[in-house]
Amino acid sequence: MAENLDPVLGGQGLGGFDPVMGGLMAVQQDLASSDPKVSIRALKDALRYGEKGAQLLIQAMQQDGDWEVKLAAWETLLKSDEP
């Protein structure tokens, strides 16, 4: 019998995959890049993930070694519509 991989029917094929976390994890990976341009692009996507994304921006401001990334994180937070 074929293995049931249908997530709606309760199959095990997707094993805890969460599309929101997948996107957030991609942002985290890009922020860890040694290329500041990649990190800056990721910062612009981070706010799509609400509070967790905002935390990544704050972390980038505090910990990233590149001043351009720190500035981009600050500007992204400053322009944000979220309180």
MIFI-917496 format. One line per field, with one value per residue (C-alpha): residue number from 1; residue in three letters; x, y, z. Coordinates in pm, 1 decimal. Layout:
<recs>
k: (NUM,...)
r: (ALA,...)
u: (X,...)
v: (Y,...)
w: (Z,...)
</recs>
This chain:
<recs>
k: (1,2,3,4,5,6,7,8,9,10,11,12,13,14,15,16,17,18,19,20,21,22,23,24,25,26,27,28,29,30,31,32,33,34,35,36,37,38,39,40,41,42,43,44,45,46,47,48,49,50,51,52,53,54,55,56,57,58,59,60,61,62,63,64,65,66,67,68,69,70,71,72,73,74,75,76,77,78,79,80,81,82,83)
r: (MET,ALA,GLU,ASN,LEU,ASP,PRO,VAL,LEU,GLY,GLY,GLN,GLY,LEU,GLY,GLY,PHE,ASP,PRO,VAL,MET,GLY,GLY,LEU,MET,ALA,VAL,GLN,GLN,ASP,LEU,ALA,SER,SER,ASP,PRO,LYS,VAL,SER,ILE,ARG,ALA,LEU,LYS,ASP,ALA,LEU,ARG,TYR,GLY,GLU,LYS,GLY,ALA,GLN,LEU,LEU,ILE,GLN,ALA,MET,GLN,GLN,ASP,GLY,ASP,TRP,GLU,VAL,LYS,LEU,ALA,ALA,TRP,GLU,THR,LEU,LEU,LYS,SER,ASP,GLU,PRO)
u: (0.0,128.5,232.7,-17.0,164.6,-144.6,-113.7,-491.6,-542.6,-274.4,13.2,365.1,524.8,556.4,682.6,609.0,667.8,526.6,534.7,564.0,859.0,1011.4,1001.7,1133.2,1410.1,1506.2,1527.0,1747.4,1977.0,2008.1,2083.8,2374.5,2523.4,2865.8,2731.3,2574.1,2349.0,2192.8,2141.9,1984.5,1738.3,1645.8,1581.1,1317.8,1137.2,1164.5,866.4,636.7,673.0,541.3,700.8,954.2,1066.1,1096.2,1313.6,1544.8,1575.8,1662.9,1914.1,2074.1,2107.9,2274.6,2492.7,2570.7,2929.9,2848.9,2737.7,2530.8,2326.2,2279.2,2165.6,1926.6,1775.7,1724.5,1570.5,1339.8,1213.1,1177.2,963.1,751.5,380.6,383.3,407.1)
v: (0.0,348.3,573.8,851.9,1184.7,1403.8,1666.7,1711.7,1342.7,1333.1,1183.2,1209.7,1338.1,1701.2,1638.1,1964.6,2192.3,2537.5,2772.9,3078.4,2931.8,2823.6,3183.5,3312.1,3055.0,3169.2,3527.1,3410.9,3224.2,3527.0,3750.2,3519.8,3576.8,3735.8,3946.2,4264.7,4297.3,3957.8,4052.9,4386.8,4218.9,3979.3,4268.9,4405.3,4070.3,4026.1,4243.9,4011.2,3779.4,4012.4,4020.6,3748.6,3941.8,4261.2,4074.5,3975.6,4341.9,4439.1,4155.8,4272.6,4625.4,4495.0,4215.8,4246.3,4342.8,4550.1,4908.6,4907.2,4614.3,4787.0,5106.4,4916.2,4735.2,5065.5,5230.9,4932.0,4949.6,5326.2,5301.3,5020.1,5078.3,4847.0,5005.0)
w: (0.0,-85.5,200.5,277.6,235.2,224.6,503.7,516.2,578.6,844.4,647.3,779.9,459.9,559.7,911.5,1089.0,792.3,855.6,554.9,778.5,965.4,634.2,517.4,846.3,843.8,493.4,621.0,910.1,671.6,446.1,744.4,828.5,482.6,457.7,167.7,306.8,0.3,74.2,439.3,348.7,111.1,391.3,628.5,394.1,405.2,781.6,875.0,682.1,979.8,1247.6,1590.6,1507.6,1202.1,1403.2,1653.6,1367.0,1268.7,1625.3,1644.3,1318.5,1457.2,1770.9,1638.1,1268.2,1196.7,887.7,942.5,620.5,750.9,1088.4,915.7,686.2,986.0,1168.1,860.3,803.0,1160.6,1138.2,822.8,963.2,1016.2,1317.9,1666.0)
</recs>
